[in-house]
Amino acid sequence: MTAISFIVPMYNSASYLEKNLKSIAQMVGQKRAEAEVLLVDDGSTDETRAIAYRYAKKYSFIQVIEAFHQGVSVARNLGVANATGKYLTFIDSDDEFAPNFVDVFETLIVKEPDLVFVDLETVDKDTLLENIDAKQKISLFKLINRGRGNTGIGSKFFKRSFLEQYNLKFDPEIAISEDALFNYQAIDRASSILLSPQKFYYVLESHTLPYYNPKILESEVRYRKKTATLFKTYFDKDTVGELLWTDNKIKLIGYIRLVDRYFGPQYNKNEITLGEAAKCLRNIAENYAYTTSFKDKRHDNVLGLRYRVFRRLLAKRLYKTTLIEVNPLSWTKESNLGGFTMTKFSFEDKLRAVNMYLRGYGSNTVAKVYKVKNHSNILMWVKRYQKYGIDGLKVRYPKYDYDGNFKLNVLNWRKRHKASYPETALQFDISNPGTIATWQRKLDTKGVDALFTRRGRAKHMTTNNNKQAEKSELSELERLRAENRALRVENEYLKKLDALVQKRGHRKKNIKSSKN
């Protein structure tokens, strides 16, 4: 019997699939008879299938499975149905893996545990847990939610007979966190698990859905119901509060995602009124018990400034104010999970991180070394460096406004190319994508004239020589002062926010007492 099946869902992956497949071949190494790789194409419209078939012809352990476009969950389930390995795992088509890992994996399954979790930083040696009881499973639920979380499906291996015995499958109706639910369900049913620090999976790209997704509401509610049902049987064994910690984190992040990626964008686009959106949020919070997570400060360390602000407002049930804060124009995008935080990385930090990446380290590894919350920042810095040199990494403090015609050119380019704000900023060497978002907002709400309102001296589109002349390098002392000012701004903002929340709380109490 094949020892392990690697299931790889693919959808329009042509730009990075070849690099991925080369890494898979190195990961399998000489153990070709012990491994199979199932490339499940989810209805790609680019050259993905052609590349996949080329590698399937080259390597006998690679197979291609064609399917209609139905989403990653259906593709993964199809892979499970076709797998023949004793164990199976799921990997993305744009990541890389440790060479010769199949050799290592065979040493991990000698006692045939139901589950094998690798890449764990919280264990220093292979640890086998057998006859797992409820308290141990509660600890495992928390383990995969540590820090910014490892609830994704990567680095987790499942005995195929175990999945078949309990009919465990991915839920196609859940668009976000479907892998986390699968992991919880597997832990719930497992009787044995091996935890290992062995290195296997190197995430190279961000796997997020588009910022606004119409499926988020239905998906989140379904996910919440299923996790609540699963955890319900464990709460009476939660003597030290580990499950409460885990459940609150799941609820908090899921609810803030609804605010930021569903109701907020709808309100900003005038598709729903502020009152309607706030009412919906209130009903969801109360009907599905999200409110218990709003006052839990323990997860602030994984939230960016923006999401921490949301949590504080939600703790006071200020739903309308929270929605107003969703306006993206005043924030700098830094991470997918933590929302938006203020820029805090110096030119020197960025340059060292880029150099490390160019020496062959993965973006995830570099992000951990330099404590960057999201590895996609590393990739953006690399792109800026490759396009603009070291000037693209410098912390810039513009003294000039942009000419109205330049703004229009930027917005028209973005529209023609259907580009994101970061992509557009990279194209025009604009350090902050939020600047472009501000221009777009002005154009949408106030018309073209609003783009020609000048502030200070005008900056026109210039030649490279003129651009070079306009750039000035801050001294080290000035840079440190600027960073200190940025930190003071953040602290002052949070202090003012707390004062505002307390003031509104007192006002509500006074109104109630006057009515009585």
N, C-alpha and C positions, 0 to 999 in steps of 0.2 A: 504493500500500500504506500502511496505517496505520503511523505511526512507532513507536508504543508502546502496549502493553496493560498496564493496571493491574489486577491480580487481587486481589480483596478477599474473603477468606473471612469469613463472618458466622455467628455463632451467638448468638441471644438478645442482640442488640446494640441493642435499641430505645432504651435510655436515653441512648446517646451517638452513634448512627448519623447522626442528622440533622446534628449539628455536624461530623462527619467528612465527610459528603457535600458540605456547603457548602464545606469547605476543599478538597476534591477539585475542585469546580467552579472555584474561584479558581486552583487550581494548573494546571488545563488552560487557563484563560483564553480567549483568542480562537482557540486552536489545536484547535478541536473536531473538525476533519476529520482531524487527525493523531493523535488519541488515542481509545482506547476504554477503558471502565471496566467490568469484569466483576464483578458482585456475586454471589458464589457462596454461596447460603444453605445451611448445613449442618443443615437440619432444625429451624429455630428454632420455638419454641412461643409466642413473644410477638409483638409488632407489627413485628418486623424486616422481614418480607417486605412488609407494607403500606407501610412507609416507603420501602423500596427501589423498589417499583413506582411510587410517587408521584414519586420523583426520576427514574426511567427515563422516565416520561411527560413530564417537564419538560425533560430533556436527552437529545438523540438519541444521544449518545456513551455513555450508560449502558445496560447490559443486565443483566437478572436471570437467574441460572441456579439452579434449584431442585434440591436433592438430599436424600437421606436422611441422618440424622446418623451420620457415619462418621469424623469427626475432621478436623483442619485439613489434614493431609497429603493425604487423599483430595480435599478441597475444592480445594486448590491444584493438584493434578494435573488435576482436572476443568477448572479455569480454563485451564491450559496447553493442554489438548486443544481448547478452544473459542476460543483467542486467534488473532487475525489480524495483530497488530502485528509489525513487523520486530524489535522488542525487547519484552521484557516484564519486569515487576517485581511484587513481592508486597508489599502493604501491609495493615496491620491496620485494623479497622473502628472503632477508638477513638483514632486519632492524627490529627495535622494536618500540613500540608505547605506548602512555600514557594510563594507565589503566582507564577503564570506560569512554572512550572518547565519546562513542555514546550518553551517558547522556548529556554531554556538547554540542555536536553537535546539538542536537534537540533544544537547546535554541538559537542557532545561525541562524536557518532557519525559525523563526516564520514569518518573512515578505517575505520569499521565494525569496531571491535574485538569480540572474542567476549564480553568482560565489561566492565562499567563500574561502578566503585565510587565513590560520592560521599560527602560528609559526612566526609571524612578529615581529621583534625587533624594528621597527620604529614607531609602534603605541602602546599606553599604555592602550587603552580600545577599545572595539568593536565599529567599525565605519561603518555605512551603507551609501554607496554612491548610489543615485538614479538618474535616467535620466542623466547618465554620458555623458558629452560633450567631444569634441575632445581634449581640453586642459587637462581634467582630465585623459583621456586615455593615453595621452603622458606621464603624470606623473606616471601612472601605469606601462607603458613600462619601465620607468627608475627605478621604485620601485623594480621590480623583477630582475634588473641588478645591485643592490647596492653591493658594496664591491666585493667579489669574486662571487657574483651572487646567485640568488635563482631562476634561470630560469628552474630548474628541475621541474618535474611534482608532486613531493611529497608536501604534505601540501596544496593541492589545490583541491577544490570540485566543481563539475559542475552539474547544474540541468540537468537531463536526457532529459527532453522535449526541453530544450534550445539547446543541442547538436543535437538532432534530427531535430529541426526546421531549423538549418543552416547547417546540414549535416557535422558537424565538425568531422574529423578523423585524425589519425596519418598518416604521409606520409611514406610508407615503403621504398621509394627510398632514404631517408635521414638517414644515419647511425649515425651521431652525431648531436646533437641539435634538434632532431625531437620533443622533449618535449618542448623546448623553442618556436619553431614555433607554436605548438599547443596552448601554452599559449597566444602568441601574437594574434593569430586568434580568440581565445575566448574573449580576452579583446576588440578586434576590434568590435565584434558583440554584446557584453553585454550592457545592459541598466542599470543594478544594480549589485553591488558587496559589500560584507561585508568583511572588513579587521579586523583581530583579533589577539591579542597576545597570545591566548590560545595555550598551548603546546600540540603537538600531535605526531610529527614524530622525531625519533632518528635514524639518519643514522649511521650504524655501520661499513659498508665496502665501499670500493671505487668501483664505477661502471664505470670503463673506458674500452674502447676497447683496444686490443693489440696495442703496441706502433706504429708499422707500420700497416696501413690498406689500402689495394688497393682501397677501396671504398671511401676514404676520399676526393679525388679530385672531383669526380662526385657529391658526397654528398654535399660538401661545396659550389660548384657553384650553385647547385639547391637551397640550403638553402639561399644563397645570393640573388638569383633572387626573391625568394618568399618574403623575408623580405623587399627587396627594393620596390617591388610592393605594399606591404601592407603599408609601411611607407610613400610612395609617396603622399598619400592623406592627410597626416597630416602635412607635412613640412610647409605649408603656415600658420598653426596655432601655429607653434613652436616659439613663440615670445621671449622666454628666453633661447633657446638653449638646452632644455632638450632632445629633440629627436635627435639632432645632437650628443650630448654626448652619448646617447644610441647606435645610429647607428655606431658611430666610435668605440665604445667598441666591438660591435658584429663583425665588419669588422676586427679590429686589431687582436683579438684572433683567429678568423677563418683563417685569412691569415697566421699568425705565425704558426698555426697548420699545414697548408700546407707545410710550409718551414721545420718544425721540424719533422713531422710525415709522410710526403709523398716524397717530392723531396730530402730532406736531406739524408734520409736512402737510397734512390735509388742511389744518387751520391756516398755515402760512400761505397756502394756495387758494384760500377762500372757498374750499370745498365743503367746509363745515364751520359753523359759528363757534365762537369761544365757549359760549354757554352749553351748546350741544356736546362739544368735545369733553368739557369738564364733567358734565353729567354722565356721559358714557364711562369716563375714567373712574368716577366715584362708584358707579354701580359695579364695575368689574372688580375694583379694589375690595368692596364690601362683600360681594357675592362669592368671590373665590379666595377670600382670606389673605389677600396681599398686604393688608394694613399692618399686620404684625411685624413685617420686615422693615417698615419705613423708619423706625426708630433704632434699628440695629446698626450701631456705628462700627461694628467690628469688620465690616467689609469695605470701609472707606479706602483702605490701602490698595484695593484693586480698581478703584474708581478714579477717573480723572476729575479735575476741578469741576467741570460742567455737570458730571453725573453726581458728584457729592452735593452740589448745589440743589439738584433735583431731589435727592433724598431728603435734605433738610426741609425743603418746601413741602414735600409729600408728608413728612412726619407731622406737619401742622395742618394737613389736609388742604393745602393751598393749591388746588388743581389748576385753577385759571392762571395763577402766577407761574406755575411750572410750565404750562403750555406757552406762555409768553416768552419764557426763557429759552424755548427751543429754537428761537431765531438764530440761524447759524452765522450771522454776519459779525458777531462780536467775539467769536471764538476761533481758535486755531486748531485744525484737526491734527490729532496726534495718534490716536489709537482706536481700534474697532470696538473693543470691549469697554474701555474707560471713557468713551465719549470724546470730549475735546478739552485739552488742557493748554496752559500757557507754555510757550516755547522756553526751554531751559537748558539747551545743549549749546556749549560754546563751539566756536570754530575749531579749536584744537581737538575737542572730543569727536566732532564729526570727521575730521581729517584722519584721526587715529582709527576710528571705526571703519572708514572707507578703505584705508590701507590694509587693515586686517582682513576685510572681505576680499580684496583683490589678491591677497596672498593665498586664497583658496578656502577660507573658512566660510561656513554657511551663515546666512543672515540671522538665523535663530541663535546660533552660538555667539555671534558678535553682539547681538542685542542683550544677551545675558551678561556678557563680560562688561559692557558699558552701561548696564541697568537701563536700557531703553525698553519701554513697556511694550512696544509693538515692533516686530522685526521689519514691517513694511516701511518704517522710517529709514532703516538702514538702506533698503533698496532704493528709496527716493533720493537719499544723499548720494548714493553711487551714481544714479542717473544724472543728477545735477553736476557731479564732479566730471563725469564722462563728457557732458555737453559743454560746460562752462569753465572747467578747470577748478582750481582752488577758490576762485572768486565765487563760484556757485555755492560754496559751503559757508561763506562768511556771514556773520550776523550783521544785517544791514539795518540802519536806522535812517530811512529816507527823509530828506529835507525838502523835497520838491513834490509838487502835485503832478499828476499825469495829465497830458493834454486830452481834451475831449475826443478828438479824432483817433488818438491812440486807443482810448478805452473802447470806442466803437469797433475798431479793427480787431481788438482782442475778443470782444463779445461775438462779433460776426464769425471769426475763425472758430471759436468754440462751438457755435451753432452749426456751421458747415461740417465740422468734423465730429460732431456729437461727442465732444470730449468732456472729461470731468474737469473740475476746478484745478486739482493738482496737475493734471496733464497740460492744461492751458498755461498754468503758472510756469511749468517747466519749459514750454515752447517759447514764452516771451521773457524768461528770466525775471519773473516776479516772485519775490521770496515768500510771500504769504498768499496762499490760494483764497483766503477770506477776503482779500482786497478785490478780487474779481467777483466774488459773490456779492459784495457790496455794490459794485457797479451794476450787476445784473438786477439786483433788487431796485436800485434807483431807476433803471430803465423801465422795469415792469410797472412800478408804482407811480413814477413822476414824469416819465417820458424822456426823450432824447436830451432836452435842455438841461436836465439835472446832471448829465455827464460833463457839462461844460462849466459847472460851478468850480471856480479855481480856489486853491488854498495855497498862498505863497507863490513862489515862482513856478512857472509851467515847465513840465518836462516833456519834450517831444520825442518822437521816435528818432533816434540818432544813429550815426555811423558807429562802428566799433571803436574808432579812435576817440569820438566824443564821449561814448559810454565810459571808456577807460579813464578819460579825464575827469568825469563826474564822480567816480568812485573814490572814496577816501578810506583809509584804514585807521580804525580806532586804536589808540594805544591800549596796552594791557590794563592800565589803571582805569581808563574810560570804560572798557569792556566789563570789568568787574563791577564798576559803579552801576552800569546799565543793568546787569544781572540782579544786583541787589535791589534796584528800583523795581524790577519786575516781580521779585519775591514779595516786596512790601505791598505792591498793588494787589497781589493775590490775597495776602493776609488781611489787608484793609477791606477788600471786597467781602470776604467771609465774615468779618466782624460786623460790617454794615448789614449784611444779609441776616445775621442772627438778631441784630437790633430790630430790623424790620419785622421779622417773624414774631419776636416777643411783643412788639408794639401792636401788631394785628391781633395777637392772642389776648392781650389786655383789653383791646377795644371790643372784641367779641364778648368777653366776660362782662364788661360794663353794660353792653347792650342787653345781655340776658338779665342782669340784675335790675336794670331800669324797668324791664318788662314785668319782672316779678313785683 
